[in-house]
Amino acid sequence: MTGASSPRHPRGAITRRCPVMSKSRVSAEQRRALELLASSPHRATKRLLVVAHGFETDRIAGLVRSGLAAEELEVRKAGGKTIDVVRVKITDAGRKALHAEG
């Protein structure tokens, strides 16, 4: 992600945020994704959003690029192997965009 900062999260995860989008309008698909993220207090994994909810990875990346969502990379151990888990959460800008339209 070009231009994105990657500060360390207190639990060792990397958080990626991008500048807030200039438009306040969101598409129906963006709204559906943001509503799902807003209702997920522990964040959703990127894989869950793709497999279970049918979102394309480009759509998720667009939310992150526009500042409506943020990704956190968590490194976990499972079955003796190290795996990367990407979690996605709604940002304050994403919540504002939801409220502006709803």
Sequence and secondary structure as in RCSB ss.txt:
>XXXX:A:sequence
MTGASSPRHPRGAITRRCPVMSKSRVSAEQRRALELLASSPHRATKRLLVVAHGFETDRIAGLVRSGLAAEELEV
RKAGGKTIDVVRVKITDAGRKALHAEG
>XXXX:A:secstr
 TT B  B TTS EEEB    S     HHHHHHHHHHHT TT EEHHHHHHTT   HHHHHHHHHTTSEEEEEEE
EEETTEEEEEEEEEE HHHHHHHHHH 
